[in-house]
Amino acid sequence: PHLLKHALTLATAAALVACTDSAPFSPNRTPDASLASHPTTAAAPGPLAILERATVRYKNLDNAIADGFLLLHDCEVRPGEGPVGTVYYHPTRLLDGLVDPASPDALIYEPNIEGRPKLVGIEFAVPYQLAPTPPTFLGNTFQPEDEFGVFALHVWIWRKNPDGMFAESNPRVSCGDDQ
């Protein structure tokens, strides 16, 4: 009876996870490929809608800082790739090893002339030691970022990117001196 109860509990938990698009996943478990085309509804929003809702408050950098995000680097233009922006990361989220649309690891900002950075994207990152192979999100494989020891994926959710939502850089982002 105890073993049967344990098996039923595990089966129920697995069924609940399988019924949601938004469950965080370990880099060792790839999310269902159907997430990219799964219709979203008010009852079951897709991963990008969850990501948007989770980060809208971070359009104000003060909210991000209050929630524990720290400056990783100032606005960056990668040689041979293009502009990325200024990145703030959340240490706890980064080290949890999860890819969770409700809890992204980093935020990407563009500086502006008024002095208030503008949120343009987010970044998921998983340290190499927590993932033997690059994770994926909505069918997009994370890229190695050796300088930080992570696999990472940018999601340009707040700034349209002609190179694609998951491109490494965004030509529509400016660091002010890259024009």
Secondary structure, 3 states (H helix, E strand, C coil): CHHHHHHHHHHHHHHHHHCCCCCCECCCCCCCHHHHCCCCCCCCCCHHHHHHHHHHHHHCHHHHHHCCCEEEEEEEEECCCEEEEEEEECHHHHHCCCECCCCCCEEEEECCCCCCCEEEEEEEEEEHHHCCCCCEECCEECEEECCCCEEEEEECCCCCCCCCCCCCCCCCCCCCCCC
